[in-house]
Amino acid sequence: MGEPVSFRLPEETDRMLEELSKEEVKDKSEIVRELLAIGIKEKKIQRAIKLYLDGKVTMWKAARVAGLSLWQMIEVMRERKIEAQYGLRELEEDLKALKE
């Protein structure tokens, strides 16, 4: 599977994991793996949005950083009410990326 990782959890977090484990009829390890996957995906999206808002990447490149399609990234931005910053430079870069 993968490399074992150990860490200490606050009691409250452990209690919540226990509750989720019982509710979903899964062991805590499985719940932790699912939560980590969700957290990693969200962290990648947040990083991509920051790069985009800082003007360091185009929407196309932000989608790549986030591990999403361009259309998925556009939808994420729409859901989070982030306005597109799209000008000639972004258009040129996106057209170049389409040719790759």
C-alpha positions as CSV (number, residue, x, y, z in Angstrom):
1,M,0.0,0.0,0.0
2,G,2.1,2.8,1.2
3,E,4.5,3.9,3.9
4,P,3.1,3.9,7.5
5,V,2.9,7.3,9.1
6,S,2.3,8.0,12.8
7,F,1.3,11.2,14.5
8,R,-0.5,12.4,17.6
9,L,-4.0,13.8,17.3
10,P,-5.8,16.1,19.7
11,E,-8.4,14.2,21.7
12,E,-11.2,16.1,20.0
13,T,-10.0,15.2,16.5
14,D,-9.6,11.5,17.5
15,R,-13.2,11.6,18.9
16,M,-14.5,13.0,15.6
17,L,-12.6,10.3,13.7
18,E,-14.2,7.7,15.9
19,E,-17.6,9.1,15.2
20,L,-17.0,9.2,11.4
21,S,-15.7,5.7,11.6
22,K,-18.8,4.4,13.2
23,E,-21.2,6.4,11.0
24,E,-19.6,5.2,7.8
25,V,-18.7,1.7,9.1
26,K,-15.0,2.2,8.1
27,D,-11.9,1.9,10.2
28,K,-10.2,5.1,11.3
29,S,-7.2,4.5,8.9
30,E,-9.6,4.5,5.9
31,I,-11.3,7.7,7.1
32,V,-7.9,9.4,7.7
33,R,-6.8,8.4,4.1
34,E,-10.0,9.8,2.7
35,L,-9.7,13.0,4.6
36,L,-6.1,13.5,3.6
37,A,-7.0,13.0,-0.1
38,I,-9.7,15.6,0.2
39,G,-7.3,18.0,2.1
40,I,-4.5,17.5,-0.4
41,K,-6.9,18.2,-3.3
42,E,-8.2,21.4,-1.6
43,K,-4.7,22.5,-0.8
44,K,-3.7,22.2,-4.5
45,I,-6.7,24.2,-5.5
46,Q,-6.0,26.9,-3.0
47,R,-2.4,27.1,-4.2
48,A,-3.5,27.3,-7.8
49,I,-6.0,30.1,-7.0
50,K,-3.3,32.1,-5.1
51,L,-0.9,31.8,-8.1
52,Y,-3.6,32.9,-10.4
53,L,-4.7,35.8,-8.3
54,D,-1.0,36.9,-7.9
55,G,-0.8,36.9,-11.7
56,K,1.9,34.2,-11.7
57,V,-0.1,31.8,-13.8
58,T,-3.0,31.8,-16.3
59,M,-6.2,30.0,-15.6
60,W,-5.0,27.2,-17.8
61,K,-1.8,26.8,-15.7
62,A,-3.8,27.2,-12.5
63,A,-6.0,24.3,-13.6
64,R,-2.9,22.1,-14.2
65,V,-1.5,23.1,-10.7
66,A,-4.8,22.1,-9.1
67,G,-5.0,18.8,-11.1
68,L,-8.2,19.9,-12.7
69,S,-9.4,20.4,-16.3
70,L,-9.8,24.0,-17.4
71,W,-13.6,23.8,-17.2
72,Q,-13.4,22.4,-13.7
73,M,-11.1,25.2,-12.6
74,I,-13.4,27.8,-14.1
75,E,-16.3,26.2,-12.2
76,V,-14.3,26.3,-8.9
77,M,-13.5,29.9,-9.5
78,R,-17.2,30.7,-10.2
79,E,-18.3,28.8,-7.1
80,R,-15.8,30.8,-5.0
81,K,-16.8,34.1,-6.6
82,I,-13.4,34.8,-8.0
83,E,-13.5,37.0,-11.1
84,A,-11.5,36.0,-14.1
85,Q,-8.4,38.1,-14.8
86,Y,-8.1,37.6,-18.5
87,G,-6.3,39.7,-20.9
88,L,-4.2,39.4,-24.0
89,R,-1.2,37.8,-22.2
90,E,-3.5,35.1,-20.8
91,L,-5.1,34.5,-24.2
92,E,-1.7,34.1,-25.9
93,E,-0.5,31.7,-23.2
94,D,-3.7,29.6,-23.3
95,L,-3.5,29.4,-27.1
96,K,0.1,28.3,-26.9
97,A,-0.8,25.7,-24.3
98,L,-3.5,24.3,-26.6
99,K,-1.0,23.8,-29.3
100,E,1.3,21.7,-27.0
